[in-house]
Amino acid sequence: MARVGVAAGWAMLQVAAVGAVALAVSALTEHPLVVPATVLGAAIVFGLLNVIPSLGWLRPVLLTSGWRSVTDLLRDPVPTEGLIHSAMLAAGYLVVGLAVAVAGTLRREA
């Protein structure tokens, strides 16, 4: 049950990071349909960039690169490197996304 809880918390952090990016895009645009198109497009582009071998240097900063590491929770012992890296990356996207959203909202209301 502990591993299921860790997987759920880890997945919530990943979804929160995507939500923060969507919120940032929403704060910077006036067209509501741009937000889902941008977030879905970014997820697809990140996924494509992740599988191109010559762009391996870009992999550590792509949000989607660590999404498959949740399967590490099924192994014994649990390799935590991928989970921790992906969680820290999602936390970074979350902080930057929320900061851009707050700045965009304050700019708009000023």
Phi and psi restraints in degrees (value plus and minus 20) as a CYANA .aco file:
   2 ALA   PHI     -85.3   -45.3
   2 ALA   PSI     -59.5   -19.5
   3 ARG   PHI     -87.3   -47.3
   3 ARG   PSI     -55.7   -15.7
   4 VAL   PHI     -85.9   -45.9
   4 VAL   PSI     -59.8   -19.8
   5 GLY   PHI     -84.2   -44.2
   5 GLY   PSI     -61.4   -21.4
   6 VAL   PHI     -84.0   -44.0
   6 VAL   PSI     -62.9   -22.9
   7 ALA   PHI     -82.9   -42.9
   7 ALA   PSI     -60.4   -20.4
   8 ALA   PHI     -86.4   -46.4
   8 ALA   PSI     -63.3   -23.3
   9 GLY   PHI     -85.2   -45.2
   9 GLY   PSI     -61.7   -21.7
  10 TRP   PHI     -82.6   -42.6
  10 TRP   PSI     -63.4   -23.4
  11 ALA   PHI     -85.9   -45.9
  11 ALA   PSI     -57.4   -17.4
  12 MET   PHI     -84.6   -44.6
  12 MET   PSI     -56.4   -16.4
  13 LEU   PHI     -85.4   -45.4
  13 LEU   PSI     -60.5   -20.5
  14 GLN   PHI     -85.3   -45.3
  14 GLN   PSI     -62.7   -22.7
  15 VAL   PHI     -87.8   -47.8
  15 VAL   PSI     -56.9   -16.9
  16 ALA   PHI     -83.8   -43.8
  16 ALA   PSI     -56.6   -16.6
  17 ALA   PHI     -85.3   -45.3
  17 ALA   PSI     -63.3   -23.3
  18 VAL   PHI     -84.9   -44.9
  18 VAL   PSI     -59.7   -19.7
  19 GLY   PHI     -83.7   -43.7
  19 GLY   PSI     -57.4   -17.4
  20 ALA   PHI     -86.3   -46.3
  20 ALA   PSI     -58.2   -18.2
  21 VAL   PHI     -85.2   -45.2
  21 VAL   PSI     -62.5   -22.5
  22 ALA   PHI     -83.0   -43.0
  22 ALA   PSI     -59.8   -19.8
  23 LEU   PHI     -85.1   -45.1
  23 LEU   PSI     -58.2   -18.2
  24 ALA   PHI     -84.9   -44.9
  24 ALA   PSI     -63.7   -23.7
  25 VAL   PHI     -83.5   -43.5
  25 VAL   PSI     -59.6   -19.6
  26 SER   PHI     -83.7   -43.7
  26 SER   PSI     -56.1   -16.1
  27 ALA   PHI     -93.2   -53.2
  27 ALA   PSI     -40.7    -0.7
  28 LEU   PHI    -119.6   -79.6
  28 LEU   PSI     -26.0    14.0
  29 THR   PHI    -146.5  -106.5
  29 THR   PSI     138.8   178.8
  30 GLU   PHI    -124.7   -84.7
  30 GLU   PSI     -23.7    16.3
  31 HIS   PHI    -124.6   -84.6
  31 HIS   PSI      97.0   137.0
  32 PRO   PHI     -86.8   -46.8
  32 PRO   PSI     -48.3    -8.3
  33 LEU   PHI     -96.9   -56.9
  33 LEU   PSI     -30.6     9.4
  34 VAL   PHI     -90.4   -50.4
  34 VAL   PSI     -51.7   -11.7
  35 VAL   PHI     -83.8   -43.8
  35 VAL   PSI     -77.1   -37.1
  36 PRO   PHI     -85.0   -45.0
  36 PRO   PSI     -54.1   -14.1
  37 ALA   PHI     -85.3   -45.3
  37 ALA   PSI     -60.5   -20.5
  38 THR   PHI     -87.8   -47.8
  38 THR   PSI     -65.4   -25.4
  39 VAL   PHI     -87.8   -47.8
  39 VAL   PSI     -63.7   -23.7
  40 LEU   PHI     -86.0   -46.0
  40 LEU   PSI     -62.2   -22.2
  41 GLY   PHI     -82.7   -42.7
  41 GLY   PSI     -60.8   -20.8
  42 ALA   PHI     -85.2   -45.2
  42 ALA   PSI     -60.5   -20.5
  43 ALA   PHI     -83.0   -43.0
  43 ALA   PSI     -59.9   -19.9
  44 ILE   PHI     -88.4   -48.4
  44 ILE   PSI     -64.9   -24.9
  45 VAL   PHI     -85.0   -45.0
  45 VAL   PSI     -61.9   -21.9
  46 PHE   PHI     -80.9   -40.9
  46 PHE   PSI     -60.8   -20.8
  47 GLY   PHI     -83.6   -43.6
  47 GLY   PSI     -59.9   -19.9
  48 LEU   PHI     -89.1   -49.1
  48 LEU   PSI     -62.1   -22.1
  49 LEU   PHI     -84.5   -44.5
  49 LEU   PSI     -47.6    -7.6
  50 ASN   PHI     -90.0   -50.0
  50 ASN   PSI     -47.6    -7.6
  51 VAL   PHI    -118.4   -78.4
  51 VAL   PSI     -24.8    15.2
  52 ILE   PHI    -102.5   -62.5
  52 ILE   PSI      96.5   136.5
  53 PRO   PHI     -81.8   -41.8
  53 PRO   PSI     -55.3   -15.3
  54 SER   PHI     -92.5   -52.5
  54 SER   PSI     -30.7     9.3
  55 LEU   PHI    -124.2   -84.2
  55 LEU   PSI       8.8    48.8
  56 GLY   PHI     -81.1   -41.1
  56 GLY   PSI     -48.5    -8.5
  57 TRP   PHI     -85.9   -45.9
  57 TRP   PSI     -42.1    -2.1
  58 LEU   PHI    -106.7   -66.7
  58 LEU   PSI     -37.6     2.4
  59 ARG   PHI     -76.2   -36.2
  59 ARG   PSI     -59.6   -19.6
  60 PRO   PHI     -84.9   -44.9
  60 PRO   PSI     -35.8     4.2
  61 VAL   PHI    -127.9   -87.9
  61 VAL   PSI     -19.5    20.5
  62 LEU   PHI    -104.4   -64.4
  62 LEU   PSI     109.7   149.7
  63 LEU   PHI     -81.6   -41.6
  63 LEU   PSI     -56.8   -16.8
  64 THR   PHI    -102.6   -62.6
  64 THR   PSI     -25.9    14.1
  65 SER   PHI     -86.2   -46.2
  65 SER   PSI     -48.4    -8.4
  66 GLY   PHI    -122.5   -82.5
  66 GLY   PSI     -12.5    27.5
  67 TRP   PHI     -85.3   -45.3
  67 TRP   PSI     -45.0    -5.0
  68 ARG   PHI    -101.5   -61.5
  68 ARG   PSI     -27.4    12.6
  69 SER   PHI     -93.7   -53.7
  69 SER   PSI     -28.8    11.2
  70 VAL   PHI     -85.0   -45.0
  70 VAL   PSI     -43.2    -3.2
  71 THR   PHI     -89.9   -49.9
  71 THR   PSI     -34.2     5.8
  72 ASP   PHI     -83.4   -43.4
  72 ASP   PSI     -41.6    -1.6
  73 LEU   PHI     -88.9   -48.9
  73 LEU   PSI     -33.7     6.3
  74 LEU   PHI    -106.7   -66.7
  74 LEU   PSI     -28.4    11.6
  75 ARG   PHI    -111.7   -71.7
  75 ARG   PSI     138.5   178.5
  76 ASP   PHI    -154.1  -114.1
  76 ASP   PSI      95.0   135.0
  77 PRO   PHI     -95.4   -55.4
  77 PRO   PSI     138.7   178.7
  78 VAL   PHI     -98.8   -58.8
  78 VAL   PSI      98.7   138.7
  79 PRO   PHI     -97.3   -57.3
  79 PRO   PSI      98.2   138.2
  80 THR   PHI    -116.6   -76.6
  80 THR   PSI     -25.5    14.5
  81 GLU   PHI     -79.7   -39.7
  81 GLU   PSI     -68.7   -28.7
  82 GLY   PHI     -86.3   -46.3
  82 GLY   PSI     -59.6   -19.6
  83 LEU   PHI     -84.8   -44.8
  83 LEU   PSI     -63.9   -23.9
  84 ILE   PHI     -88.6   -48.6
  84 ILE   PSI     -63.4   -23.4
  85 HIS   PHI     -81.5   -41.5
  85 HIS   PSI     -64.3   -24.3
  86 SER   PHI     -86.0   -46.0
  86 SER   PSI     -58.3   -18.3
  87 ALA   PHI     -86.9   -46.9
  87 ALA   PSI     -61.3   -21.3
  88 MET   PHI     -86.9   -46.9
  88 MET   PSI     -58.5   -18.5
  89 LEU   PHI     -84.8   -44.8
  89 LEU   PSI     -63.2   -23.2
  90 ALA   PHI     -83.9   -43.9
  90 ALA   PSI     -58.6   -18.6
  91 ALA   PHI     -83.8   -43.8
  91 ALA   PSI     -58.0   -18.0
  92 GLY   PHI     -84.3   -44.3
  92 GLY   PSI     -65.7   -25.7
  93 TYR   PHI     -81.9   -41.9
  93 TYR   PSI     -57.6   -17.6
  94 LEU   PHI     -83.8   -43.8
  94 LEU   PSI     -66.5   -26.5
  95 VAL   PHI     -85.2   -45.2
  95 VAL   PSI     -67.3   -27.3
  96 VAL   PHI     -85.8   -45.8
  96 VAL   PSI     -62.7   -22.7
  97 GLY   PHI     -81.0   -41.0
  97 GLY   PSI     -64.4   -24.4
  98 LEU   PHI     -87.9   -47.9
  98 LEU   PSI     -56.4   -16.4
  99 ALA   PHI     -85.3   -45.3
  99 ALA   PSI     -62.2   -22.2
 100 VAL   PHI     -86.4   -46.4
 100 VAL   PSI     -58.5   -18.5
 101 ALA   PHI     -84.0   -44.0
 101 ALA   PSI     -63.7   -23.7
 102 VAL   PHI     -85.3   -45.3
 102 VAL   PSI     -64.2   -24.2
 103 ALA   PHI     -83.7   -43.7
 103 ALA   PSI     -61.4   -21.4
 104 GLY   PHI     -85.6   -45.6
 104 GLY   PSI     -59.3   -19.3
 105 THR   PHI     -87.9   -47.9
 105 THR   PSI     -63.7   -23.7
 106 LEU   PHI     -84.8   -44.8
 106 LEU   PSI     -57.5   -17.5
 107 ARG   PHI     -85.6   -45.6
 107 ARG   PSI     -60.8   -20.8
 108 ARG   PHI     -88.2   -48.2
 108 ARG   PSI     -57.8   -17.8
 109 GLU   PHI    -104.9   -64.9
 109 GLU   PSI     -29.0    11.0
